[in-house]
Amino acid sequence: MADISTRLGDIASTYGTDTIFILGKGASADQIEGDVFDRGTVIAINDAEAIAPADITVFHADWVADALKVNGWRSRLYITSSDLVPVATPQVRVPYVPQTQESSDLVMQRFLSDDLVVEDVMFLTALKIARLMARQRGRTQKVYMVGFDFSTETGYSSAITHDFSSSSEAEKSAKISIQEFFLLNALYFARGSEIEIEHVGHRPFSALSPDQLNERLSRRVAKAEGNRKREGLHVDIIAELTTNHFGDRGRLERMVRSAKAGGADFVKVQKRDVETFYTPEQLASPYRSPFGPTFRDYRHALELSADDFNFLDGLCQELEIGWFASLLDQQSFQFMLQFDPCMIKLPSTISEHRNYLEFVGRNYSKGLILSTGMTDERYERWVLENFAGMSTFYMLQCNSAYPTPLHDCDVGVVRHYHDLSQHDPRIVPGYSSHDFGWLASQLAVAAGARMIEKHVKLGNTEWAHFDAVAVDLETGAFREFVDHVREAELIVGTDQKRVNESEHHKYSRADAA
């Protein structure tokens, strides 16, 4: 149980929300917007991982292994009693307990226990997994039951192109109809527990219809609704990972997935040439970390390799989230060109490295993001002159203090950058937040920011230094930050004056034309 708790904790920590989806393969699953499943952990039953990317799949029947083999074993973890899972595939073996007439009354008793088994009614096993995740996270988890129609008449999801089960239709119908009663039991027994269960569908006990779940969680639906109100205004939100991945691909993946689940549009990492960026004295100085006794050991361990960046690129394509990097020196800039980035960033840290900045200005013409911490209007004039060839030029107001005192946020500078953009359409104003919370970022949106950057981390360690303002992806704090920025985006709306549908004249004139 210790092994599975650790594995479940690792998977749960990749999401910034307290949301779990248990996915069946009923036809109603097709009514759910695909991006909904990005919002939390997905536990798939049998071969339902063909419908949406799953974190965990639960199964026991041999025919399921045949289906999963065709689909390519897409889950991150398999919980099964079967010995048919490929050796290299992450898996946890637990006993299978078949349902018999004599044992059926013990199913709910096992549901309340701490023992994990694969039940014939497998969503009960999935609900037990959700309870274990809730205990790992130390807080209640919202569990949505999706694709459980409890009827064979409506068929399967369109993603299930072949039925590998050898059972007759009558056998399937009988088994599925019985499971509905176990769900009703589970809804009753789970009251007041670590999980809040909501069935999504069209049954009398359903808490939500598929459309209502889309309205609650889908960014596509929310964006479509929002666009009717704000006419396309969108602020790009950057989850700034810095080097808080520690050069660990597993940790990097967890951070990217959490940022995506939290609502980020992009993730950003850093790249520097360690041997030339720091002095020999700095590199040789003592530094305690798991990577060795010197600062050189520490800094080298945090850098991503070309293979790591290829991994990051593939992961971000899969998750449909953008990525780019802050490049702190010429070697890193030239290294990054092999990935053909859509944009790069030059951080405040190197605002005095003019030779390098001029080199970028001569050799790069795509999107450039510039943070302006520790600079004044003289630097502004210099960069506008030296980066005149950029297709898009994001100018981010920034104060380099960690944390930035509220009286030094100077969000009014964002308004100044917005004014510049009225004369130079290449300029996009933005704000890099080193302050606590979300208020300054909301105000920046009102001042005209179209890009907001926020530092993030994944928990704390005893040996790593984290800036105090980094938002922890292991909690719901980043999702809360994103929601507040989106709220500001909605309130700002459009600059076109019009009569809204919510308005009406209290006193109408009889002669009004």
VMD Tcl script that draws the C-alpha trace (Angstrom):
set ca {
  {0.00 0.00 0.00}
  {2.93 2.33 0.65}
  {4.12 1.89 -2.94}
  {0.75 2.70 -4.46}
  {0.24 5.67 -2.12}
  {3.54 7.15 -3.33}
  {2.63 6.59 -6.97}
  {-0.83 8.10 -6.52}
  {0.67 11.07 -4.68}
  {3.06 11.71 -7.56}
  {0.23 11.62 -10.09}
  {-2.10 13.80 -8.00}
  {0.61 16.39 -7.52}
  {0.76 17.06 -11.27}
  {-2.57 18.89 -11.08}
  {-3.25 22.20 -9.43}
  {-6.90 21.33 -8.90}
  {-8.68 19.03 -6.45}
  {-10.55 17.35 -9.29}
  {-10.72 13.68 -10.30}
  {-12.58 12.21 -13.28}
  {-13.62 8.57 -13.31}
  {-14.13 7.73 -16.96}
  {-16.42 5.05 -18.32}
  {-17.03 4.51 -22.01}
  {-20.72 5.34 -22.33}
  {-21.84 7.48 -25.26}
  {-22.41 10.51 -23.01}
  {-18.62 10.85 -22.69}
  {-18.61 12.18 -26.27}
  {-20.56 15.22 -25.10}
  {-17.71 16.36 -22.83}
  {-15.29 18.94 -24.24}
  {-11.83 17.36 -24.44}
  {-10.11 20.12 -22.46}
  {-12.32 19.37 -19.44}
  {-10.17 16.33 -18.69}
  {-7.08 18.56 -18.49}
  {-8.47 19.95 -15.24}
  {-7.69 16.94 -13.04}
  {-6.63 13.34 -12.61}
  {-8.36 10.89 -14.98}
  {-9.01 7.32 -13.79}
  {-10.18 5.20 -16.72}
  {-12.14 1.96 -16.45}
  {-11.13 -0.89 -18.78}
  {-10.28 0.56 -22.22}
  {-11.81 4.02 -21.64}
  {-8.33 5.55 -21.99}
  {-9.11 5.57 -25.74}
  {-11.55 8.45 -25.04}
  {-9.19 10.81 -23.21}
  {-5.61 10.69 -21.93}
  {-5.77 8.83 -18.62}
  {-3.47 9.00 -15.63}
  {-4.61 5.67 -14.20}
  {-6.39 2.70 -15.76}
  {-8.12 -0.03 -13.75}
  {-8.90 -3.42 -15.28}
  {-8.73 -7.17 -14.73}
  {-10.25 -8.97 -17.74}
  {-7.95 -10.43 -20.39}
  {-9.89 -8.82 -23.25}
  {-9.03 -5.38 -21.86}
  {-5.32 -6.08 -22.30}
  {-6.00 -6.80 -26.00}
  {-7.80 -3.44 -26.35}
  {-5.09 -1.55 -24.47}
  {-2.41 -3.10 -26.62}
  {-4.12 -1.77 -29.75}
  {-4.46 1.69 -28.20}
  {-0.80 1.73 -27.16}
  {-0.95 1.54 -23.33}
  {-1.57 5.26 -22.92}
  {-2.07 5.56 -19.14}
  {0.64 6.64 -16.73}
  {-0.20 3.80 -14.30}
  {-2.14 0.51 -14.51}
  {-3.82 -0.94 -11.44}
  {-4.75 -4.53 -12.21}
  {-4.64 -8.14 -11.13}
  {-3.60 -9.17 -14.64}
  {-0.12 -10.35 -15.62}
  {-0.62 -9.12 -19.20}
  {0.71 -5.61 -18.72}
  {4.10 -5.10 -20.46}
  {7.00 -5.30 -18.03}
  {8.22 -1.78 -18.83}
  {4.78 -0.20 -18.26}
  {4.17 1.39 -14.81}
  {1.80 -0.88 -12.92}
  {0.61 -1.92 -9.49}
  {-0.76 -5.40 -8.88}
  {-3.70 -5.77 -6.51}
  {-6.00 -8.77 -5.94}
  {-9.16 -9.24 -7.98}
  {-12.29 -10.09 -6.00}
  {-15.05 -11.53 -8.24}
  {-18.63 -10.75 -7.39}
  {-20.71 -13.77 -6.41}
  {-24.10 -14.16 -4.83}
  {-22.42 -14.92 -1.53}
  {-19.94 -12.00 -1.62}
  {-22.06 -9.19 -3.08}
  {-23.09 -7.95 0.35}
  {-19.40 -7.46 1.21}
  {-18.66 -5.09 -1.71}
  {-19.68 -1.93 0.14}
  {-17.97 -3.15 3.28}
  {-14.73 -3.33 1.28}
  {-15.50 0.12 -0.16}
  {-15.32 1.57 3.35}
  {-12.13 -0.33 4.27}
  {-8.52 0.64 3.52}
  {-7.87 -2.46 1.41}
  {-7.50 -1.89 -2.32}
  {-8.74 -4.65 -4.63}
  {-10.03 -4.76 -8.19}
  {-13.78 -5.19 -7.96}
  {-16.07 -6.50 -10.67}
  {-17.78 -3.13 -10.28}
  {-14.57 -1.36 -11.13}
  {-15.69 2.20 -10.55}
  {-15.77 1.25 -6.86}
  {-12.04 0.55 -7.12}
  {-11.61 3.90 -8.88}
  {-13.51 5.63 -6.08}
  {-11.24 3.93 -3.54}
  {-8.24 5.28 -5.48}
  {-9.82 8.74 -5.34}
  {-10.09 8.41 -1.56}
  {-6.41 7.45 -1.32}
  {-5.52 10.51 -3.40}
  {-7.60 12.74 -1.15}
  {-5.68 11.45 1.86}
  {-2.37 12.04 0.08}
  {-3.36 15.62 -0.70}
  {-4.87 16.22 2.71}
  {-8.09 17.73 1.40}
  {-11.42 16.80 -0.16}
  {-11.45 15.88 -3.85}
  {-14.31 16.53 -6.26}
  {-15.00 13.36 -8.25}
  {-16.93 13.48 -11.53}
  {-18.32 10.19 -12.87}
  {-18.29 10.58 -16.67}
  {-19.43 8.06 -19.28}
  {-21.47 5.85 -16.94}
  {-24.83 5.65 -18.73}
  {-25.91 2.30 -17.23}
  {-27.61 1.34 -20.48}
  {-26.47 -0.62 -23.52}
  {-29.09 1.02 -25.73}
  {-27.10 4.22 -26.22}
  {-23.93 2.31 -27.10}
  {-20.32 3.25 -26.45}
  {-18.32 6.40 -27.02}
  {-17.34 6.91 -30.65}
  {-13.68 6.53 -29.56}
  {-14.33 2.85 -28.83}
  {-14.04 1.57 -32.39}
  {-13.96 -2.13 -31.54}
  {-15.55 -4.14 -28.72}
  {-13.03 -6.72 -27.55}
  {-15.32 -8.24 -24.93}
  {-16.71 -11.70 -25.75}
  {-19.78 -11.30 -23.50}
  {-23.21 -11.37 -25.11}
  {-25.33 -8.23 -25.25}
  {-27.71 -9.72 -22.67}
  {-24.81 -10.40 -20.29}
  {-23.47 -6.86 -20.73}
  {-26.91 -5.32 -20.19}
  {-27.49 -7.28 -16.99}
  {-24.07 -6.44 -15.59}
  {-24.34 -2.72 -16.41}
  {-27.82 -2.35 -14.95}
  {-26.72 -3.92 -11.66}
  {-23.84 -1.45 -11.40}
  {-26.26 1.45 -11.19}
  {-27.40 0.24 -7.78}
  {-23.81 0.09 -6.55}
  {-23.31 3.70 -7.61}
  {-26.35 4.73 -5.60}
  {-24.84 2.90 -2.64}
  {-21.52 4.65 -3.19}
  {-23.17 8.08 -3.33}
  {-24.75 7.33 0.03}
  {-21.71 5.82 1.72}
  {-19.38 8.59 0.50}
  {-21.34 11.40 2.14}
  {-19.12 13.36 4.47}
  {-15.99 11.48 3.33}
  {-12.81 12.68 1.59}
  {-14.53 12.65 -1.81}
  {-17.55 14.49 -3.19}
  {-19.05 12.43 -6.01}
  {-21.13 13.95 -8.82}
  {-22.53 11.74 -11.57}
  {-22.51 13.41 -15.00}
  {-25.29 12.25 -17.27}
  {-29.04 12.09 -17.65}
  {-30.08 9.70 -14.87}
  {-32.47 10.80 -12.09}
  {-29.53 10.91 -9.64}
  {-27.17 12.82 -11.99}
  {-25.82 16.00 -10.41}
  {-24.82 17.51 -13.76}
  {-25.55 17.06 -17.43}
  {-22.57 16.92 -19.83}
  {-23.38 20.45 -20.98}
  {-23.38 21.69 -17.40}
  {-19.98 20.09 -16.77}
  {-18.66 21.81 -19.90}
  {-19.99 25.15 -18.66}
  {-18.30 24.58 -15.32}
  {-14.88 23.36 -16.46}
  {-14.28 23.79 -20.20}
  {-12.05 26.69 -21.15}
  {-13.42 26.46 -24.70}
  {-17.00 26.98 -23.54}
  {-15.95 29.70 -21.12}
  {-13.90 31.41 -23.82}
  {-16.76 31.25 -26.32}
  {-19.11 32.77 -23.75}
  {-16.52 35.33 -22.73}
  {-15.83 36.34 -26.32}
  {-19.45 37.32 -26.73}
  {-18.95 39.66 -23.79}
  {-15.41 40.92 -24.32}
  {-14.93 40.54 -28.09}
  {-11.79 38.43 -28.11}
  {-9.74 40.05 -25.31}
  {-7.29 37.45 -24.06}
  {-4.37 37.78 -21.67}
  {-1.58 35.20 -22.05}
  {-0.68 33.75 -18.65}
  {2.87 32.43 -18.22}
  {3.77 29.89 -15.56}
  {7.43 30.71 -14.90}
  {9.05 27.42 -13.87}
  {12.56 28.96 -13.65}
  {14.81 26.01 -12.68}
  {12.41 24.64 -10.07}
  {12.27 21.38 -12.03}
  {15.83 20.68 -10.70}
  {16.76 19.14 -14.06}
  {14.44 16.21 -13.29}
  {12.17 15.22 -16.21}
  {9.59 13.67 -13.93}
  {9.38 16.84 -11.88}
  {9.36 18.94 -15.06}
  {6.43 16.94 -16.42}
  {4.51 17.32 -13.17}
  {5.02 21.08 -13.26}
  {3.95 21.39 -16.90}
  {0.86 19.27 -16.36}
  {-0.04 21.24 -13.23}
  {0.43 24.55 -15.04}
  {-1.80 23.34 -17.87}
  {-4.45 22.14 -15.44}
  {-4.25 25.48 -13.66}
  {-5.04 27.40 -16.84}
  {-1.64 28.65 -18.06}
  {-1.19 29.47 -21.74}
  {2.59 28.99 -21.65}
  {5.28 27.56 -19.40}
  {8.70 29.16 -19.29}
  {12.04 27.67 -18.31}
  {15.56 29.12 -18.19}
  {18.79 28.35 -20.00}
  {22.30 29.57 -19.23}
  {25.85 28.44 -19.92}
  {26.96 27.73 -16.38}
  {30.71 27.86 -16.97}
  {30.67 31.30 -18.56}
  {27.72 32.93 -16.79}
  {29.27 32.64 -13.32}
  {32.78 33.47 -12.20}
  {35.22 30.66 -11.31}
  {35.07 31.80 -7.71}
  {31.28 31.52 -7.62}
  {31.33 28.08 -9.20}
  {33.93 26.77 -6.77}
  {32.18 28.11 -3.69}
  {30.61 25.60 -1.24}
  {26.92 24.85 -1.77}
  {24.99 22.04 -0.11}
  {22.62 20.16 -2.42}
  {21.94 16.54 -3.48}
  {24.10 17.13 -6.57}
  {27.47 17.77 -4.93}
  {29.33 20.08 -2.55}
  {29.85 23.11 -4.83}
  {27.75 25.76 -6.50}
  {29.01 24.41 -9.86}
  {27.49 20.98 -9.08}
  {24.21 22.61 -8.16}
  {23.91 24.86 -11.20}
  {24.90 22.19 -13.73}
  {22.27 19.82 -12.31}
  {19.51 22.39 -12.93}
  {20.22 22.86 -16.62}
  {18.12 21.09 -19.24}
  {19.85 19.22 -22.06}
  {18.84 19.12 -25.73}
  {17.06 15.81 -25.03}
  {15.22 17.45 -22.14}
  {14.06 20.29 -24.37}
  {12.87 17.80 -26.99}
  {10.94 16.05 -24.23}
  {9.47 19.38 -23.09}
  {8.48 20.26 -26.65}
  {6.72 16.92 -27.17}
  {4.94 17.13 -23.82}
  {3.70 20.65 -24.50}
  {2.46 19.65 -27.95}
  {0.57 16.75 -26.39}
  {-0.99 18.99 -23.74}
  {-1.58 21.89 -26.16}
  {0.31 24.43 -24.08}
  {3.05 26.72 -25.34}
  {6.59 26.94 -23.99}
  {9.61 29.17 -24.33}
  {12.78 29.99 -22.39}
  {14.62 32.87 -20.82}
  {18.07 32.87 -22.42}
  {20.72 34.46 -20.26}
  {23.72 34.41 -22.59}
  {24.74 34.14 -26.23}
  {25.64 30.44 -26.01}
  {22.14 29.64 -24.71}
  {20.52 31.80 -27.39}
  {22.38 29.96 -30.15}
  {21.61 26.61 -28.50}
  {17.88 27.39 -28.43}
  {17.63 28.25 -32.13}
  {17.66 24.52 -32.99}
  {14.15 24.26 -31.49}
  {12.80 27.11 -33.64}
  {11.06 28.81 -30.70}
  {8.01 30.97 -31.39}
  {9.43 33.49 -28.93}
  {12.20 33.93 -26.40}
  {12.69 36.04 -23.30}
  {15.52 38.28 -22.18}
  {15.11 38.73 -18.42}
  {15.83 41.76 -16.26}
  {18.89 39.95 -14.88}
  {20.88 40.67 -18.04}
  {19.66 44.18 -18.82}
  {23.25 45.44 -18.57}
  {24.68 42.75 -20.89}
  {24.41 45.08 -23.89}
  {26.75 43.17 -26.23}
  {24.60 40.06 -25.90}
  {21.36 42.02 -26.26}
  {22.64 43.68 -29.42}
  {23.59 40.25 -30.80}
  {20.00 39.04 -30.29}
  {18.69 42.21 -31.94}
  {20.79 41.49 -35.03}
  {20.08 37.76 -35.24}
  {16.47 37.25 -34.17}
  {13.20 38.55 -35.56}
  {10.40 36.50 -33.99}
  {8.53 37.19 -30.76}
  {10.72 38.74 -28.05}
  {9.71 39.17 -24.41}
  {11.63 41.67 -22.34}
  {11.25 42.21 -18.59}
  {12.26 45.71 -17.54}
  {13.24 45.30 -13.89}
  {16.17 47.42 -12.68}
  {15.87 49.74 -15.72}
  {14.53 53.21 -16.51}
  {13.39 55.22 -19.54}
  {16.91 55.33 -20.98}
  {16.86 51.53 -21.29}
  {13.41 51.72 -22.86}
  {14.70 54.05 -25.58}
  {17.71 51.80 -26.13}
  {15.70 48.57 -26.55}
  {13.14 50.18 -28.86}
  {16.00 51.22 -31.10}
  {17.94 47.94 -30.95}
  {14.96 45.56 -31.25}
  {13.22 47.35 -34.09}
  {13.24 44.20 -36.24}
  {11.14 42.01 -33.93}
  {7.79 40.79 -35.27}
  {6.25 41.06 -31.80}
  {7.81 42.83 -28.84}
  {6.37 42.07 -25.40}
  {7.39 44.73 -22.87}
  {6.77 43.49 -19.32}
  {6.79 45.93 -16.44}
  {8.77 44.29 -13.66}
  {10.36 45.08 -10.33}
  {13.23 42.76 -9.47}
  {12.67 42.69 -5.70}
  {11.43 39.35 -4.33}
  {8.85 40.08 -3.10}
  {8.04 43.42 -4.68}
  {6.51 45.88 -2.20}
  {3.11 47.08 -3.36}
  {4.32 50.69 -3.55}
  {7.02 49.60 -6.05}
  {4.81 47.55 -8.42}
  {4.31 50.66 -10.62}
  {1.51 49.13 -12.63}
  {1.10 52.53 -14.25}
  {4.13 51.66 -16.40}
  {1.96 49.01 -18.06}
  {-0.37 51.82 -19.11}
  {2.65 53.65 -20.54}
  {3.60 50.53 -22.57}
  {0.00 50.32 -23.72}
  {0.25 53.91 -24.96}
  {3.43 53.00 -26.86}
  {1.57 50.11 -28.50}
  {-0.96 52.54 -29.97}
  {1.83 54.00 -32.11}
  {3.84 50.78 -32.60}
  {1.57 47.74 -33.13}
  {4.52 45.36 -32.59}
  {4.51 46.24 -28.88}
  {2.44 44.13 -26.50}
  {2.30 45.44 -22.91}
  {2.56 43.02 -20.00}
  {3.44 42.50 -16.36}
  {5.89 40.14 -14.67}
  {4.60 39.60 -11.13}
  {7.12 39.38 -8.30}
  {4.58 40.61 -5.77}
  {2.40 38.51 -3.49}
  {-1.02 37.42 -4.70}
  {-3.00 38.55 -7.69}
  {-4.19 42.13 -7.10}
  {-1.35 43.86 -8.97}
  {-1.83 41.46 -11.88}
  {-5.53 42.27 -12.02}
  {-4.72 45.97 -12.05}
  {-2.13 45.36 -14.78}
  {-4.83 43.82 -16.98}
  {-6.95 46.93 -16.41}
  {-3.92 49.05 -17.38}
  {-3.62 47.21 -20.69}
  {-1.44 44.13 -19.99}
  {-1.89 41.32 -22.49}
  {0.68 39.03 -20.88}
  {1.03 38.16 -17.19}
  {3.93 36.13 -15.84}
  {3.90 34.42 -12.43}
  {6.64 32.34 -10.79}
  {5.61 28.81 -9.77}
  {7.14 25.97 -7.77}
  {6.28 22.38 -6.87}
  {6.36 22.20 -3.09}
  {9.43 23.08 -1.01}
  {12.68 21.31 -0.32}
  {15.17 21.71 2.48}
  {18.09 22.52 0.19}
  {16.66 24.61 -2.68}
  {16.09 28.34 -2.54}
  {12.65 29.41 -3.68}
  {11.65 33.03 -4.06}
  {8.88 33.85 -1.66}
  {6.44 34.91 -4.36}
  {6.42 31.60 -6.28}
  {2.97 30.01 -6.31}
  {2.86 26.35 -5.29}
  {1.48 24.10 -8.03}
  {0.77 21.40 -5.45}
  {-2.07 23.54 -4.11}
  {-4.92 25.37 -5.79}
  {-3.08 28.71 -5.54}
  {-2.07 28.94 -9.20}
  {-5.58 28.11 -10.40}
  {-6.86 30.84 -8.05}
  {-4.34 33.30 -9.51}
  {-5.41 32.44 -13.07}
  {-9.09 32.77 -12.17}
  {-8.50 36.27 -10.77}
  {-6.66 37.34 -13.92}
  {-9.48 35.94 -16.06}
  {-11.97 37.81 -13.88}
  {-10.11 41.06 -14.56}
  {-10.03 40.19 -18.25}
  {-13.81 39.79 -18.20}
  {-14.41 43.01 -16.28}
  {-12.19 45.07 -18.60}
  {-14.16 43.76 -21.57}
  {-14.03 45.89 -24.70}
  {-13.04 49.49 -25.38}
  {-15.96 49.82 -27.80}
  {-18.80 51.74 -26.18}
  {-22.11 50.03 -26.78}
  {-25.47 49.19 -25.25}
  {-25.22 45.81 -23.54}
  {-28.01 43.25 -23.30}
  {-28.06 43.71 -19.53}
  {-29.05 47.39 -19.88}
  {-32.51 48.87 -20.19}
  {-33.99 52.35 -19.82}
  {-35.98 52.81 -16.65}
  {-37.73 55.85 -18.06}
  {-38.45 55.55 -21.78}
  {-39.36 58.60 -23.86}
  {-42.50 58.31 -25.87}
  {-40.93 60.22 -28.77}
  {-37.67 58.20 -28.80}
  {-36.72 57.26 -32.34}
}
mol new
graphics top color blue
foreach p $ca { graphics top sphere $p radius 0.5 }
foreach p [lrange $ca 0 end-1] q [lrange $ca 1 end] { graphics top cylinder $p $q radius 0.2 }
display resetview
